C-alpha cells in the first residue's frame, strides 16, 4: 500500500497539489503537511525517540534557554576540579542572558513614551490551537443539498419517484386467457397478491436445462398460489422490467412489494436434501430481511411437498437464523417481543445483511467489497438477464429506512451507504462512523466502520459534524469540523501561566535586580560619589547573580494553571519526565519539593493503550508507558508507535498509526469524552486519511477553530 496515491515515479517531483488559491506545486512522494502559519505544503519532518531516515530528527525544543542554564548550574556542583571552569563559563553566559529581559524592558518603556509600541503578547498566546488551513475544493459526486452541483449522472425516474410506493409496478394476474403480466395501476392497487421469496439455486441452475427448470418452478409457484385462493402473485423472475431504468425502479420499490402483499410465500428447495440445509441456504440471501421482516404474513413450502405451512417470525428465527444472535434479535424486534431502538435495529440489520456478501454465516470484518454474481443468494435475484448492482446490500437495507435512494450501477456499497445516510439525516449513520475507530482501516474508505476498538456502538456516538456530500473516490466531505494541526518537528516554546503565588513572584523577580545593582554600583564609582557604596552595590549584584539559578527556578515552579494549546507529536514512546523537561524547562522531577503537582498526566481511557489507575482520583496509570514501550519495541506495533502531547489538558496519549497524523478533527462525543480523529494528509487528492481516533476531553474542542469543508477518504 503506497504512502500517498501517486503515479509511477519518473522524477523527484511527480506529485502535483494545489493550495487554497489554486496555485499548483510539484513535489516528491514523501509525506507532506500544510503549514498552519504559511498555508504552504511542506515536507513532514518528525522528531523521534530513535531517529531513522532523512525525515526523522532527534527530539528538540524551543523552551527558555535561561531556564535550562539555571537547571544545569543548580544541579552541578562547581567545586569539582574538572567542572569548575565549565561551570564559570556557563554562569557567565547565564548572567548575560539575564541582561536581555532588562534591555527589552527598557525598549518597551521607550516605545511606550513615544506612543509607537503595541502589545504583541496575544501573538504568542492566542488561546487556540494552530488551525488547519486546507479546504476541500473539488466537486461532489453526490451532494446532500440539491442546490449543490453533483457529477453523478441521475436518471429521469429519480426526479419523480415516490418515497414509498404502495403497490408493485408489475403483477402476474390470472385471467380467462391464463396468467398475464399486468401493468395497469388501477387493477394492481385493487388486487390481492402473494409475493414469492426464493433462492435461485433452489429453483434452477445454469446449463442446458435452465429454461425447462425455470418453467417448472414457475408452474409450481402458480399452482401453489391458486391453492392458497389467490389469483395474483409477484415473482421477480417475471415482474421486473427490461430496461435499466425499469430494473432500478423495481429494486427501489422492492420493499414495498412485500409490505403490500397479503402473504409472502417462501419457496424452499427439496426437503429430501435436508430441511435445515434448505433454510440455511435461504437465510443467507441478501434480500432475506426485507422479504421476511416487512411482510404482514409468512408461509413456506418445500418443492417436493404439497403442504403450505404458516410461519411466524419467531419460528423463522429458529429455522433460518439459529446460529446468529444478531439475526434472532432483529426478528424478535420486528415481531414485537423484544423491541429495539431504531438506530440499534438498523445497525444490526446492516451488520446482518453485510455478512451475507460471502453467502456464509461467519461475520466479515472490514469495509464491504463489491459483491460478485455468486454472492447474492447464489445468483441474481431478478432473473437470467439481470445485471447485479455493486451496492445490492445497501438497496436491500434501504427498505427499512424512511427515505430511499435510486439504485444505480455506477456506485459501490460505500457511496450508496453515504447517499442513504444523507437521505435519512436523523439517523446520521456515516457521521457516527467517522468518529469510530475500527480494528482495520482501509486506504479507500477510512471513514467506514463496522466496529470500534473502544467497544462503543453506533448509537453511543453523538456526532458534531454533518456530511455535505461524497466524492467520486468515495470520500466523505464533512462540514462543521473543528480542526487543528499537529506539530511534529520539535517542541515549541509553550506560553504557560503557573499558579499565582506572592512568594514565587517576589523570589522569581529578584534575579533581574542583579544587573541594575551592578550598573548602579559602576555608575556610583564612575561619578566618584561614594566608592564604598558602589562596591556594596556591585557586591550585592554579583551575589544575586550567583543565587539567581535557584531563585529563578523557584519563581517559575508550581502547577501550570493554563498553557497555550498545542498538539505535539513524537514518533516512538516517550516518558512523562522527558516531555516535561522539553515543555517547561525540566523543573519537575529535579525539584519535586518545589512543585506540588505534576504538569503532565497519562490518559485513563483516551487511547487503546490507556490504563486507569486504581486510586480514588481519576488518573491514568503509569504502567501504560512500560506497556506501550514494549509494544513499540517487540510487538506487532513495532516501528508504528507514536506519542501525542496536549498542552491544554496536560495529557499524554500513546497510539499506533501507519503514518504520522498531521491533523486532528473533533467529530463527536461518546462516553463523556470527545472523539478526535487523527488524520494524515493526501495533498494530491485534497483528502485526509484516518490514522487513529483518540478520546480526549470535549472542552478542548472549544479551543479549536472551525474550518471549511474537509474530505475524509
Steps between C-alpha positions, in 0.01 A plus 500: 500500500667829392535779750338748264288432192724592210616386160815303427800706590687651208662793679544656841195724445218294353220589745298815437289664770315831524470756776187696589576754226507232233877529453669171412811358659703195400686288749617148569312207654612570857235570763392862505299730725342844471682760708256668740698826486576539127230282342755330273564130447823388668697185563410338828795479738431280802682508831558147623627323807725298269538695173540304178488634146551850367155622608545408868695711748592479866264651754565868558317796646484879507443542872660788690878464474553700818304240696711220352821674603360556849413131530853399399663745741274392786549126450876502444742579782773749393748377761615209294831553327396377159179707482596827670604693187202367304271603783648853499456528124138390509434731795639797305278411203204467739579848640496644148166333438355676805599831343280446193161542679628825650588634156163396361327667794680828431412479131136449591505804726656707222233403246228559757628854552496582130163325453621255234493177694223244460450205730577183308448252782190363327716385211679265738196375689187504286315249716430281194669205339675553168232495226474260209487719190434261211143465373336263255477672162379232261153416373270260679396175339178502703392795715259520791360835385325513163643847442851354484641366175532120490698324231298181550286421196137493608232306323176671400300277736680644804326833470147361531538174692283466809671460836272207574308322226189322626482242223731307265556623147423158344286207618428157358118471497285203399235580236279298266797491264733360767778676692589841357728786595302798625636857515167681545520702821125503562486122483815439706401720795173307541649152463598270785820315420771273641868600490742215435834474681745239374863417436613455142693181580172347626316596179741424215867480411674637197552252222321333212190425713469850644191606302324176578577528871388864508170415336446212743569726798257765371232233452548385859469858622178555307348177628586596857355849455171356373499253787515795742193654334689783330483608136812718496860475605829688477814309400814686403567259214189634328423838660807709432557734209716457195681835489758613758270781612210261559724257685629780725144606578404141583793466740410838650143375572598147601426557869153635419414183310529295818330766711204504260470121458231313692743215558864426424559144388848360559573239236770271636695223334425133528465374855666174399833681490451613861257752643765682703718531192212654305429753775866594542539549125196726485608694811837586348348710223546877501127567456391270784422777747291739289305204362424347839499784752292741292232243417169495686475116492738218414461146376739249349504194275759242401505420130459128554207543738146620435430646841525877553561586866459836675809645664554753776803725529608319816489166321694655213773611741545143625493347151703738283715687754562250776876564498494878539389698804488825301254365244280353771498834683388675180220251437379524859503880478282502189275239658440733794650267760820691577476855366826669399575866455483608137871563448596179678255305286632655178858436607432132562318478167796649316737266678284198414458596135868585459620161616296337223738639243688169513189281510610360836411566862840603645530874540725679252706776664601821331338712232277318250631393165289524184301175488550259215225320315530185707493693829137608485302200611674273255426721198297793372177573676302614199565255226749384243571829328515701819825690548577503874556830677829550679304663782240222523534474878429870550191476278379204706557702817333820381152349518516540879571874478251782470665638186671304225743559220464414134712194413773543245767273354774763525542500879636254751381418852683784669379781278147358510516481880612863513209605277254298710630663819469848350143425396418399859669776696342414835691169510835658401662163446807618309556792741509252786733266309753782455547518878549124540837325496470160330747220551599523132499813284530485123668777298199548271224556755653579836175657625318165489480300824327175590640493853684716749818425693353686799196263497257783426186439295385716213217643710745597777658764274356852500638656180602865486551512123287464188577322174458750216558246225712218364777527241567287194766313701249419776635757749257676731499879489444622856361831617517655846837354595720649766855416402857572597845425366736268688860614546762233428833671437574599862358620831399867473551762766166459678367814664370389838356665808592336833297539815522846653705497820625821657815336633586346161438829322730689735776237502480454123538874442808541723759367243409780262619758758857368476603699191333825613697476828824445310429785257408736787817403688716565192327832447563604860870414470525669158348818633722479813198545721587229752750227423396277799134542406573401141689190616203404718260530207731295275545235770124468549453472124766227465353313799157512336652366176651207690168425672294563185475138375308360801304825548393505134398134503299536819321803358396306189407177675151398603193356337424617147153657513463546126723477196491590134319211325731282291478147369855367478594168344801276557578178318559228755405466865631785715479512879324772697813652660659552158189672372493730803866589455441606139181691577567694818874494549529176695429630850273207577687192615809703587315730744215286621482680833453834327226373268185381680332346193627324185455694177421203272258209546432170331153455356287244687282403201597712202691251283517123442811492721340687793471344844310668786671524836326315785488800728243740638590774251436427132844480340678294240731227624876548458516136392371589152840649416677167556228311311507739205881495494500121490249502213709752312816293532393142447124477443302517176504879532880525490604804302146642486459631855453872561449738791266799494533778758215742565624806688152641570379201701856392596434148376709242313369235259670194354361367173581299191487637144629409157614859440541802729163678515530873435139611554264449795123534441229513765212293365274396788451399861472164672518375857568842651796578272546646156591295195800645320605352165872525426566511125790511261477721192478390137566831330468369145141388555430784745383238750576385854556140606395376843800365690353461848227630731566631851255574782600840635324752726212659311581848628821520298287511184400854599865595453497371142398730219226405258630411155329470164405182318749215536498171312558180699580219263 
